[in-house]
Amino acid sequence: MCIRDSILTAGEVPNLYSKDEMATIRDKIRRRAKEAGRDKSEDDIWDFFMTRAQSNLHVVFCMSKTGDNLRNLTRMYPGLVNNTTTIWFMGWPEEALKEVAYKFIAPLKFEEELRTSISLFLSLIHISEPTRLLSISYAVFCLKKKNKTFLFIFASQS
């Protein structure tokens, strides 16, 4: 977690690169640093690299808001609170889940009744009690052979 906190608070991980690696990175980015007017010194070129890396780095950290875990981590690592945007995801209504599933499988060549049934099934997976308790994930695979479409749904517990 210390590496994550360093990324969140300082935007870099200390001692991540050896001196040889830093020299190679500087050589590769020197032309771009010169075009930006940031090539006055080796430190200036490195700062240019780090600024570009920080502006292009996006970190997604996902965890449950229930229990003591979130509270304890935010106390130990203030970068989680001070340097991030928290987005709370709440449950979706069943109708919205059906609509998303329906649009996801729309390109597949199914009869309308089968497409509706599949989208209902996929929405029920998300709102069913075993999914909440066991965190069941699923994958939908479609196999087309000789003008017939076969749908395979795999569920796994994690």
Summary of the structure (lengths in Angstrom):
residues: 158
radius of gyration: 24.1
end to end distance: 22.4
largest distance: 67.7
contacts: 341
relative contact order: 0.09
helix: 55%
strand: 11%
